[in-house]
Amino acid sequence: MSDPVELDPVTRITAAAVGEPGERTFYLQARSSEMVVSLLLEKQQVAMLSLHVDELLERIGKSVSAADPSVPDPDSLDLEEPVTPAFRVGQIGLGYDEARDLVLLQCEELIPEDETEEPVAEPARVRLWATRPQAFALARRGEREVAAGRPVCRMCGEPLEDGHFCPRSNGHRAITELS
C-alpha cells in the first residue's frame, strides 16, 4: 500500500464545479506550499461534506462564524488551473485534532465494485489538514456550488427539466414551478 498524500496543513482548500448546470464536474482542491491536489467528487458528496463539516464544528464546540476575520471569503475560493484530478473520491472521512486545532479530511479513491478481479493496489488516499476557519469556508463554498445547479422538483428532488413529469404525481402533470 502506498502512503497517503498528506497536505499538513493546507494553505487553501475549496470545493467547486466546472461546466454548465446539468453537466458540471465537482472538485475538491487543496494547496500546501507548491503542491496542489485536485480530486473528483459527486455533487451529493459536496453537499454532504458541507453538512458534515458544520456538524463536526458544532459537535466539538468550536463553531466558526462568517464574521471571523480568519475565515477565507468563499467567493475567492475558485479552482486553481490547471485542474488535473488525482482520482475520483469514493469515501470521505472527517476528524479533528484538538491538540493542533485542525480539521482532517481524508479522501479515499473510488474503486468500482464491478471489478471481478482482485485490485492491483490499495485505493489511493489524500489527507488534508485545515484550520476550522478554512473548513467553515469550504462548507460555505460547497453549499453555494451545489445550490448553483439546476432547480429541483419540490416533490421528488429530481432536476426540473422542460416537461419534467414527476414520478410522485404518477406522470399526470408536468411540474415546472419551484415553490
N, C-alpha and C positions, 0 to 999 in steps of 0.2 A: 504494500500500500504506500502510495506517495504521501509525503507530508502535505498538510493543507497550506494553501497560500494564506498568509496572515498579514493584514494591514493593521498595525498596532502602534499608535492609534491612527485612524483616518484623519486627513485634513479636510476632507469633503466627502459627503455621501448624499445621493439623490435617487429618486425613482422618477422615471419619465417615460413618455411614449413618443414614438416616431410614426408618422403616417396620418392618414385621414381616418376619422371615426368609422368604425366598422372594419378597418384594415390596419389598425395600429399594432405596433410591436412594442412591448413594455420591457424596460430595462431597470436593473438596479446597478448603480455605478458608484464606485468609491475611489478615492485618491489618497495616497500616502506618499509624500515626497514626490519622487519621479514615477512611481508606479500607479497605473490606472487599471482597475479591474471592472469589466462590464459583464453582467450576467443577464440572460433572457428570463423573463417572468411572464406569467399569465396575468391578465387583468385582475382576476379574482385573487391571485396571490398578493398583488399590490394592495388591494382593498383590505385583505386580511392582515397584512403586515402593518398597515396604518392603524388598524383597530387594536392589534395586539401590542404594538409599541405603547399606545396610550394606556392600555390595561396594565402593562408592566410598570410604567412610571407611576401609575396610581397605586398599584399593589405594594411597591417598595416605599411608598410615602414620599416620593421625591418628584412630584409633578413639576412641570415647567409651563410657563405661560408665554404667549406671543410677545408680551411686553418686556420680557427679559432681554437685555441688550446683547447677551451672548448667543441668542438664537439666530441662526442664519436666516436671511429673507428667503422663504420658499420660492418666490418668483425669480430669484437669481440662481436657482439650482438647476440650470439647464444641463443637458448631457454634454460632455466634452467630446469633440470629434478627434479622430475617427472612433466610431462606436463599433468595436470588434468584440463580440461576446465570447467569453471563455467556455461557457456551456449553458444549457437550459437547466434552470433550478427545479428540483423535484421537491425538496424539503427545506424549510427554513426554521431554524431554532433561535430562540431569543433567551438571553441571560443577562445577568447583572453582576458585576464585580464591585462589591461595596467598598473594599479597601482602595480601589483605584477610581471609584465613581465613574465606571464606564459600562456602557451597554454593549453586549455582544450579539452580533447577527452571524449565525453560522449557516451557510448555504451549501447544500449538497446537490450534486449533479443528478439529473433525472436519468434513470436507466430504464428504457422501455420494458414493460412487462411481457411483451410478446416475444422476447428473445428466448428461444428454447435452449440455446447453448449456454454454458456457464460463462459469465462475464470474464473477459480477459483481465480486467483490472478493477480495483475498487472504484467507486464513484469519486470524482474529484470533489474537493471541499475548499471553501473560502471562508475565512474567519475575519470579520470586520469589527473592530473596536471603536465605538463612537461615544462622544460625550452625550449627556442627557439632552442638552440643547440641540445638538446635531440630530439625535434620534427624533426629537419633537418636530424639527423642521422637515425631516424625511417623511414623517407621518402626514404632515400638512400638505407637502408636495404630492405625496401619493394620493391623498384624498382628492386633490384638485385634478390630477391626471385622470383618475377613474371617472370623476364627475364630468369631465370634458368630452366624454364619448357620446354615443347615440342615446337619446332618451329611451327609457324603458317603459313597458306596459305596466300600469298600476295593478293589473290583475295577475299577470303571470311572470313578470320580471324579464321577459324577453325583449330584445330591442324592437322599437317601433319602426317598422318599415312601411313603405307605401302598400296599403292593402293588408296590413297585419290582421290576421284572423286569430284571435286569442283562443287557445285551446280551452281556457276556463269558461268561455262563452259558447263552447261546443261549435265554434266556427260560424255562428249565426249572424254575427255582425262584425264589421271592421272596427277596430279601435284605433283612433288617431290622436285623441286628446291626451294631455299629460296629467291632468288632475283627476 
